[in-house]
Amino acid sequence: MCLCAARRTTAEPQLGSNGFIQRNTRKLEKLRTFYLPLPHPPSNILPMTTERALWSSSPSQFINFSKFLIGLLVSAAIIAAACYTNYYVLYGLILPVGWSLWQYLVVRCLRYELTSERIRLRTGVFNQQVNEIELYRIKDTTIQLPFLLRIIKLGTLALVTSDRTLPELELKAIRNVRGVRDMLRENVERLRDLKRVREVDFEGGDDDFEDLDTL
């Protein structure tokens, strides 16, 4: 809590021998210091311009199911071959195991981030790349629920945007896909109202945005 110091000075008037108040006296009779508490603003109230993290997730490793299955079958074949030939054949396990491990790391290092102003896509195992899309550039959203993903309560959110570098984006195998879409749509509309922009479709196929203040 902040404290603010203030000084209050009181001067009692003195009477002269003639009974009149001496107007020009500046003698200090009493000096008093007191403190007034200044409360901090609530921490949960943020400026409207503050970008906040709303959601973050990585895809489920279930999207690697078929790749892991291929690696397992190849490994089993190598082990079976080693039983009937030479144990040196087991060195061949380096290929399917290493390939499966790489596929795991690719998905593990893939990250989706949703903030109050944009959506980020982080990719790369050793060299990381970050792509961003402003939320007001998102045109359409589609929820995809394949049978196998639906069984384990996962879904894919497909985005169509007017961003020239990333016109389409899929948030694959994420949980609570409907909640993420609702959160995304709410912030898209909020940003469009805040920036006073609207999407304009041209016959050539390119999309652009216009400022509503100029219309």
N, C-alpha and C positions, 0 to 999 in steps of 0.2 A: 504494500500500500504506500502510495506517495504521500509525503507530508509537505505542506506549503507553509513557510514561516511568514508571519506578518507582524508588524509592530503597530501598537496603538499608543498614542501619546495624549495625555490629558493634562491640561494646565488649568489650575484653579486661579481665578482672578484674585488679585490683591487690591485691597482698599488703601488708599492714601489717607493722610491726616485730614484731608478735607472731605472724606466720605465718598469721593468719586472713583470710578474704576480706572486704573492705569491701563490704557489701551495698548501700549507698545511693549508690554512686558513679554518676554519669551522664555522665562525661567521654567525649566522642566521640573514638575513636582513628582511625576511618577512615570516610569518606563516599564511597559508590560509587553511580554512576548507570548504569543499563543500559537497553536498549530491546528490547522483545519485538515481533516482527511480528504484526499481526492481519490475517489474510487477508480479502479481500472475499468476500461470498457470490457464487457463480457467477451471471453475468448472465442465463443462460438459464433460471434458476429463478424463476418469477413467482408471486405470491400467487394463490390460487384465485379471488379476487374481481376480479382484473385482467381487464378486457375487452380482447380481442386482435382485431385485424383479421385475418380468415382469407382473404377473397377479395373482389375488386372488379373490375367490368367494365362495359362499355357494350354495348348491342346492336350488332350488325353493321349497316352501312348497306345491307345486302342487303334488309332489310325495306322499304326505300324504292325497291326496283327498279321496281315498277309506277308509282310517282309520278314517278320520274326519266324513265321511258319516255314517260309522258304529256307531261311538260314538253318532252322532246326532239321529239316529234311536233308539238306545237303550235309550237315554235320553227321547225321545218322548214317548216311551213305558212306561217308569217309571212314567212320568207325567200323562199319561192317566190312569195308574193303580191307582195312588194316587187320581184321581178324583172320582173313583168308590169304593175305599176302605178307607184307612186311610192316612192322610197326612204324617205319619211317613215313608211311602214308599219313600218319596222324598229324604230321606237320601241316598237312593241307587244311586242318581245322582253323588255321590262322585266317584264311580267307573268309569263310562264312561268319566266324565269330567276330572278326574285325569289322566286316560289313554291317552286321547287325548292331554292333556297338556304335558305329558311326550314325546309323539311322536313328538310334535312340538319342544321341547327342544333338542331332539336328532338330528333333522335335523338342527336346528338353530346353534348348536355347532359344526356341521360338516363343515370343512373348507378345501378348496383346494388352494394350493399355488404353483405357478410356478416361479422359479428363472432361472437365466442364467446357472445354473449347475445341478439343481435337481428339483424334484417335491415332495411336502410334502402333507401329509394327516393328518389332526388333527381331532381326534374324542374324544368323552367323554363329559359328562355333568359335573360330579363332579371330576372324575379322568380322566385327559386328557392323551391321547396317541398320539405320533407323529411318523408316518412312513415316510421314505424317500426313493426315488428311484433316482439313478443317471441317468441323461438324456441319456447318451450314452448306457445305458442298455435297452432302450425302443426298441422293435423289430418291433412292428406293431401298427397301430392306425385304429380304425373303428368308423365312425359316425353313431349313431342310432337315427332315427327320427320317433318315434311312432306318430300315428295320433293325439292324444290329445296334445302331446307336440309340434307338428309342428304347431298346430292352434295358440298357444300362443308364438310361436317363441322361443322354447326351444329345446334342444337336449342333447344327452348323448354321451360322448367321451369314448370309450372303449380302453384300452391299454393292450398290451401283452408285457411282459418284461422278461428279463432273471434273474431278482432278485429272489432269492430262498425263501425269506420271503413273497414277494408280487408279485407273477407271473402275476396276472391279477388285473386291477384296472379300475373302472368305475367312470367317472366324470359325475354324474347324474344331469339332468335338469339344464343345464347351458345355459347362453345366448352367442350368437356369437360363437357357437361351431366350425364353420369352421375357424374363425379367430384364435381361441385358438389352433386348430390343426396345422395350418400353422406356428404359432409362435413356437409351440413345435417342429415340424419337422426341422425348420431352426436351432434351437439351438442344436438339437440332432446331426445334420450333422456337425455343427461347433465344437462341443466338440469332436466328433470322429476324425476330422481332427487335432484338437489341441493336443489331447492325442495320436494321431497316433495309434489307435486301430481299429480292425475290429471284427465282430462277426463270430464265427466259430460254425457250427452245427455238433454235433457228432451223430453217429448212435444210441447211447444209449438214446438220447433224451435230454441230458444235453447240455447247451450252455456255451460257454466260449469266452474270447476275447484274441486276440493275438496282440502283439506289432509289428507294421509294420517295425520298425527298425531292428527286429531280423529275418525278412524274407529274 
